[in-house]
Amino acid sequence: MKPLVLALCTALLAPYQCATSKETRPLEDTAPKALWLLSERFQKDGDSKARDTTLHQIVEQYPGSRYASRARSELGIEAPEGEQTEEGDKSSAEKAEAGDDVGFEE
């Protein structure tokens, strides 16, 4: 009987133990976006090696994402032949001025 009561209590309390508030949930909705925001954080902190590593990860793992296109541009890597870039050849400054750049929210 004790194992049954213990299992029931655990099952009923589990959702309360695992719950998170909206404030603690990440704002990113995709992995490439999360990596892009992380690369921006590294840039802000002055860690260019970590930033470049993160940008390379975006390019390698998510080559078709819009963030991969931006990462290639930031790294100076040419887009694969036949790939259309949605931002064209805008620099980071131009994207920021145009409001196209994704900012990190704290």
Summary of the structure (lengths in Angstrom):
residues: 106
radius of gyration: 20.4
end to end distance: 49.3
largest distance: 68.8
contacts: 222
relative contact order: 0.11
helix: 59%
strand: 0%
